[in-house]
Amino acid sequence: MKQAVKVIIRARPTANFASKNIKLDPLTGTISMNYDKREDFGVVNNQTDSWKFKFEKILNNASQDEVYEASAQELVTSVVQGYNGTILCYG
């Protein structure tokens, strides 16, 4: 097995997807999130308004076969060879 922990994101944007606030970049494996702060006159707002997360891979509108090949195929092969393995899915 090459890597102990891998984080892979599968994104399936809907018609109501917040594309204004969330940017997916499958080439670099990053997700950028922006929050439009409410600007009140005379009030200082030092709240964080953007975040960037890096993952091993982002699968955008991927098929089940693509998801399996990217996330489970190597692990299944290792398990058959006698190594322990776990796949955790959420969502």
C-alpha positions as CSV (number, residue, x, y, z in Angstrom):
1,M,0.0,0.0,0.0
2,K,1.4,3.4,-1.0
3,Q,-0.4,5.8,1.4
4,A,-1.9,5.4,4.9
5,V,-4.7,8.0,4.5
6,K,-6.3,9.4,1.4
7,V,-9.0,12.1,1.3
8,I,-11.0,12.1,-1.9
9,I,-14.0,14.4,-2.5
10,R,-16.8,13.6,-4.8
11,A,-18.8,16.7,-5.7
12,R,-22.1,16.5,-7.5
13,P,-23.2,20.1,-7.9
14,T,-27.0,20.6,-8.2
15,A,-28.9,23.4,-9.9
16,N,-28.8,25.2,-6.5
17,F,-25.1,24.8,-6.1
18,A,-23.4,27.8,-4.5
19,S,-21.0,28.3,-7.4
20,K,-20.6,31.9,-6.4
21,N,-19.1,30.9,-3.0
22,I,-17.6,27.5,-3.7
23,K,-14.9,26.9,-6.3
24,L,-13.8,23.3,-7.1
25,D,-10.4,22.9,-8.9
26,P,-10.0,19.2,-9.7
27,L,-6.6,19.8,-11.4
28,T,-4.9,21.0,-8.1
29,G,-7.3,19.1,-5.7
30,T,-8.4,22.3,-4.0
31,I,-11.7,23.7,-2.8
32,S,-12.0,27.4,-2.2
33,M,-14.9,28.8,-0.2
34,N,-15.8,32.5,0.2
35,Y,-18.2,34.1,2.5
36,D,-19.5,37.5,1.7
37,K,-19.3,39.5,4.9
38,R,-22.0,42.0,5.6
39,E,-20.4,45.4,5.7
40,D,-22.0,47.6,8.4
41,F,-20.9,51.2,8.5
42,G,-18.7,51.8,11.4
43,V,-18.4,48.2,12.5
44,V,-15.1,46.4,12.3
45,N,-15.5,42.8,11.1
46,N,-12.3,40.8,11.3
47,Q,-14.1,37.5,10.6
48,T,-12.5,35.1,8.2
49,D,-14.1,35.3,4.8
50,S,-12.3,32.7,2.7
51,W,-11.0,29.2,3.2
52,K,-9.0,26.9,1.0
53,F,-8.7,23.1,1.4
54,K,-6.4,20.7,-0.4
55,F,-7.3,17.0,-1.0
56,E,-5.6,14.1,-2.8
57,K,-8.3,14.2,-5.5
58,I,-11.6,16.0,-6.3
59,L,-14.0,14.0,-8.5
60,N,-16.5,16.4,-10.0
61,N,-19.6,14.8,-11.5
62,A,-17.7,11.5,-11.7
63,S,-19.2,8.1,-12.5
64,Q,-19.2,5.2,-10.0
65,D,-16.4,3.5,-12.0
66,E,-14.3,6.7,-11.7
67,V,-14.9,6.9,-8.0
68,Y,-14.0,3.2,-7.5
69,E,-10.8,3.5,-9.5
70,A,-9.7,6.7,-7.7
71,S,-10.6,5.7,-4.1
72,A,-11.0,1.9,-3.6
73,Q,-9.3,-0.1,-6.3
74,E,-5.8,0.1,-4.7
75,L,-7.2,-0.6,-1.3
76,V,-9.2,-3.7,-2.4
77,T,-6.1,-5.1,-4.1
78,S,-4.1,-4.6,-0.8
79,V,-6.9,-6.2,1.3
80,V,-6.8,-9.3,-1.0
81,Q,-3.0,-9.4,-0.4
82,G,-3.6,-9.5,3.3
83,Y,-3.3,-5.9,4.4
84,N,-6.0,-4.2,6.5
85,G,-8.0,-1.5,4.9
86,T,-11.0,0.8,5.6
87,I,-13.1,3.0,3.4
88,L,-15.2,5.7,5.1
89,C,-17.9,7.4,3.1
90,Y,-20.0,10.3,4.2
91,G,-22.9,12.1,2.6
